[in-house]
Amino acid sequence: MPRIISLFWATTMVLAAQVATAQETDISGRISVELNAAETTEQGCKLTFLITNGLKAAVDKAVYEAVLFDMAGQVDRLTLFDFGALPAARPRVRQFVIPETSCEALGRVLFNGASTCEGAGITQQTCETGLLPSSRTRIEVLG
């Protein structure tokens, strides 16, 4: 029984540390883009992103050019991810399917820049320099 309790407390402490670390990340003035999940489907690799607008104003339309790299580090393709409207201080989930590709074949996603960034008081530069990429998957995300 003491071993089960120790395991419970150890798991609880790890989860508490993860939550504290996530809460420490200040996204004020930034747009946080987290690759939250990657799943191979019949249609291709389905990437699920959690995107949070930490700007003071809503973004009416955000489209990013992304470069997908294979496991060997070679460019597989360039594509556009249309994240749509991003209300201020509100998280949104967006999914994109990369056709004819398994998630196991992807090694890295690079956000090359903002193709479209629209909103009151929002500039193209805001979406580019304010991007804060991360990943909860084995696929690395850079920006």
C-alpha positions as CSV (number, residue, x, y, z in Angstrom):
1,M,0.0,0.0,0.0
2,P,2.8,2.6,0.8
3,R,4.2,2.0,-2.7
4,I,0.9,2.9,-4.3
5,I,0.7,6.0,-2.2
6,S,4.2,7.0,-3.2
7,L,3.5,6.5,-6.8
8,F,0.3,8.5,-6.5
9,W,2.2,11.4,-4.9
10,A,5.0,11.3,-7.4
11,T,2.5,11.4,-10.3
12,T,0.6,14.3,-8.6
13,M,3.9,16.3,-8.1
14,V,4.9,15.8,-11.7
15,L,1.5,17.0,-12.9
16,A,1.5,20.0,-10.6
17,A,5.0,20.9,-11.9
18,Q,3.7,20.7,-15.5
19,V,0.7,22.9,-14.8
20,A,2.9,25.4,-13.0
21,T,5.4,25.5,-15.9
22,A,2.5,26.1,-18.4
23,Q,1.1,28.9,-16.2
24,E,4.5,30.6,-16.0
25,T,4.6,31.1,-19.8
26,D,3.5,34.7,-20.3
27,I,2.0,35.1,-23.8
28,S,1.2,38.8,-23.4
29,G,1.8,40.4,-26.8
30,R,2.4,37.1,-28.4
31,I,0.5,34.4,-30.4
32,S,1.1,31.0,-28.9
33,V,0.9,28.1,-31.3
34,E,1.2,24.6,-29.8
35,L,1.2,21.4,-31.9
36,N,-0.9,19.5,-29.4
37,A,-1.5,16.2,-31.3
38,A,-0.5,14.4,-34.5
39,E,-2.5,11.5,-35.8
40,T,-2.1,9.5,-39.0
41,T,-5.5,9.0,-40.7
42,E,-6.6,7.5,-44.0
43,Q,-6.5,11.0,-45.5
44,G,-3.0,11.8,-44.2
45,C,-1.3,13.3,-41.1
46,K,-3.8,15.2,-39.0
47,L,-2.1,18.0,-37.0
48,T,-4.0,19.5,-34.1
49,F,-2.9,23.0,-32.9
50,L,-3.9,24.9,-29.8
51,I,-3.5,28.6,-30.7
52,T,-3.9,31.4,-28.2
53,N,-3.9,35.1,-29.1
54,G,-2.1,36.9,-26.3
55,L,-2.5,40.3,-28.0
56,K,-4.8,43.0,-26.7
57,A,-6.8,43.0,-30.0
58,A,-8.5,40.3,-31.9
59,V,-6.9,38.9,-35.0
60,D,-9.5,38.8,-37.8
61,K,-7.5,36.4,-40.0
62,A,-4.2,34.7,-39.4
63,V,-2.6,32.5,-42.1
64,Y,1.0,31.2,-41.6
65,E,3.3,29.7,-44.2
66,A,4.6,26.5,-42.8
67,V,7.5,24.3,-44.0
68,L,7.2,20.6,-43.3
69,F,10.4,18.6,-42.9
70,D,10.7,14.8,-43.1
71,M,12.6,12.8,-40.5
72,A,15.9,13.2,-42.4
73,G,15.6,17.0,-42.2
74,Q,14.7,17.5,-45.9
75,V,11.9,19.9,-46.9
76,D,8.8,17.8,-47.7
77,R,6.6,20.7,-48.7
78,L,5.5,24.3,-48.1
79,T,1.9,24.9,-47.1
80,L,-0.4,27.5,-45.6
81,F,-2.2,27.0,-42.3
82,D,-5.3,29.2,-42.0
83,F,-6.0,29.7,-38.3
84,G,-8.9,32.0,-39.1
85,A,-10.1,34.5,-36.5
86,L,-8.4,34.6,-33.1
87,P,-10.2,36.5,-30.4
88,A,-8.0,38.2,-27.8
89,A,-7.0,36.1,-24.8
90,R,-9.1,33.0,-26.0
91,P,-7.6,29.7,-27.0
92,R,-8.8,28.0,-30.2
93,V,-8.1,24.5,-31.6
94,R,-7.5,24.1,-35.3
95,Q,-6.8,20.9,-37.3
96,F,-5.1,20.5,-40.6
97,V,-4.7,17.3,-42.6
98,I,-1.4,16.9,-44.6
99,P,-2.5,14.6,-47.5
100,E,-0.5,11.6,-48.5
101,T,1.8,11.9,-45.4
102,S,2.0,9.9,-42.3
103,C,2.8,11.7,-39.0
104,E,5.6,9.3,-38.4
105,A,7.3,10.7,-41.5
106,L,7.2,14.3,-40.2
107,G,10.2,15.5,-38.2
108,R,9.7,19.3,-38.0
109,V,7.3,22.1,-38.7
110,L,8.7,25.5,-39.3
111,F,6.5,28.6,-39.3
112,N,8.2,30.6,-42.0
113,G,6.2,33.7,-41.6
114,A,2.7,35.2,-41.6
115,S,1.1,35.1,-45.1
116,T,-2.0,37.1,-43.8
117,C,-2.4,38.9,-40.5
118,E,-5.4,41.2,-40.3
119,G,-7.1,43.0,-37.4
120,A,-7.6,46.4,-35.9
121,G,-4.1,47.7,-34.9
122,I,-2.5,44.4,-36.0
123,T,0.4,44.4,-38.4
124,Q,2.1,41.6,-40.4
125,Q,5.1,42.1,-38.2
126,T,3.0,41.5,-35.0
127,C,2.0,38.0,-36.2
128,E,5.6,37.2,-37.3
129,T,7.7,38.4,-34.4
130,G,5.1,37.6,-31.8
131,L,4.8,33.9,-32.7
132,L,5.6,31.6,-29.8
133,P,5.7,28.0,-31.2
134,S,5.8,24.8,-29.1
135,S,5.0,21.1,-29.4
136,R,3.6,18.4,-27.2
137,T,4.4,15.8,-29.8
138,R,7.7,14.3,-31.0
139,I,7.4,16.6,-34.0
140,E,9.5,19.7,-33.4
141,V,7.9,23.1,-34.0
142,L,9.9,26.2,-34.8
143,G,9.1,29.8,-35.7
